[in-house]
Amino acid sequence: MERMLKLWVVIINFVSVVPWFLLAQNFSKDYLKAHNNARVEVGVKPLKWDPKLESHARKYVKKYIADCKKGLFDVDFAGTYGQNNAYNPGSLSGVAAVDVWVKQKTNYDYKSNSCVDGTMNCNCYAQVVWSVTTRLGCARVKCRNYGGTLVTCLYDPEGNTSDERPYVIH
């Protein structure tokens, strides 16, 4: 009985330290909802969760757990998949990462099919809403070195291919 009581104390202490909103925004359904909300706005079909892509994304974030800042820029890992990465020196939920990518919409010019300032700061948004993409898998890790959080989502088929637009305006 005393052992069980100690276990409950540990659980209660853990729960009181971890913000509930962070736990509730890192499940596959949360990533899907955030992505599919953006996709509905431009009239493309919703994504489906893919455990294989999630596994690849998990391998990616674990590869960089010791130095998540390096993981932010390694886009060669994904191979034939599309990839979005987000890093925050504090805590970052999966949904918050998707929100950062979706906010890049203001930098995307549909008419020229490019980012408005000539940089690539709309490519994450374009990947989120890429119409031929059908599957999604994401993972998140708390970083060891500088603290912070790294979030990665993989997309299949990949988007951001040249001479194509992410969606069609009807």
N, C-alpha and C positions, 0 to 999 in steps of 0.2 A: 504494500500500500504506500509506504513512504517513497519507494522508487517511482511509482506511478505519479505521485504528487510532484516529485522533482522534474519528471518529464513534462508535466503540464506547465510548470514554472518556466522551463526552458522554451517551450512552444509559445507561451504568452509573451515572454521577453522578445523572442524573435518577431512575432507578429506586431508588437508595439513599435519595433524599430523600422520595419519595412513598410513604406507607404503602400496602402492598398491600391491606389490608382496605378502604381507602377506594375504591380503583379497582374492587374486586370487588363493591361494594354500590351501584353507580350505573347499572347496565345495566337495560334494560326488564324482563328476566326477574327481576331482584332486586326492583324495585318491585312487579311482579305477585305474586311469591311472598309478599312481606310483606303486601300487601293481601288476597290470597286465603287466607292462613292465618287472618286475622281473620274473613273471611267464612265459612269452614268452621265456625268455632266457633258461629255463629248460624244455620247451615243455609241460606245463600244461595249462588246459583251464582257460580262464579269470573268474574272480569273478563277481558277480552281487551285486548291492547295495541293502541292506535290511533295510527298515525304522524301523522295529522292533529292529534289532540289533543296529541301530543308537540311538534309544530311550533308550535302555539299557546302551549303552556307555555314553550317555548324563547324565543319572542318576548317573552313576559311577563318572564321572568327577565332577559333581555338589556336590556329597557326600564329595569330598576332596577339594573343592574350598578354604576352610579355611586353609588347610595344604596339599598342593599338594605333598610334599615329601613323606607323608604317603601313598598316592595313588599310588605311583610308585611301591610299593611292595605288594599291596593287590591283589593277583591273585585268591583268593577264591571267589571273587565277581561274576566272570563270570559264575560259575556253570557249565553247560554243553557246554559252548562256549569256544573256544580258545581266548586268550587275549594277546595283546601286549600293553605295556605302555611306554611312554617316557616323561621325565621331563627335562626342561631346565630352569635355573635361569633367563634367559632373555626371549626373544620372540622366539617362535618355531612354525613354520607352520606345518600343517598336513603332507604336502609333505616332509618337512625336517625330520619329525619323521620317516616316512616310509623309507627315504633314510638311516637313522641311522640303522634301522633294516636290510635293504638289504645289507649294508656294512659288516654285520656280516658273509656274505657268505665266506669271506676269512678265517673265523674260523671254517668252517664246512668241515669235511672230509667225503665224500660220501662213501668211501670204508668201513670205520669203523662205519659209521652212528653216528658220535659223534662229539663233539667240539674238535678241535685239542689240546687245552691246558687242557682238562679235566674239564673245568668249564662249565657253561651253557650259555656262551656268543655267541652262535649261534642259540639258540632256537627261537629267534624272527624271524630270517631269515627263519628258517625251517617252522614256522607258515605261513609266507607270501607266500611261494611257495608250501605249502602242497597240494598235487594233489586232494585229496577228498574234500577239502574245496570248497564250491561253493558260499557262501554268506558272505558279509562284511558290517559292520556298524561301523562308527567312530565318535568321538566327541572330542572337544578341549575346554579348559577353561583357562582364565587368572587367576592366583592364587592371593589370597588376602594377605596371611601372609608374605611370603618371596618374593613375586612377582613371576615372572616366568610363565611357561605355562605347562599344563599337557595335553597330547594327549593319547587317548585310542582307540584301534580298537578291535572289537570282530569278531570272525570267526565261521562259522557254515558249516559243522561239524568241531569240533576242530581238530587240528593237534597235532603233537608231541606225538603220542601214541607209546608205546614201541613195539619193534620188527618190526616196519614199517619204511620205508624211505619216505621222503617228496615227492619224484618224482622218476620216473624210467628213467635211462639213456638208450637211444635207440641205 
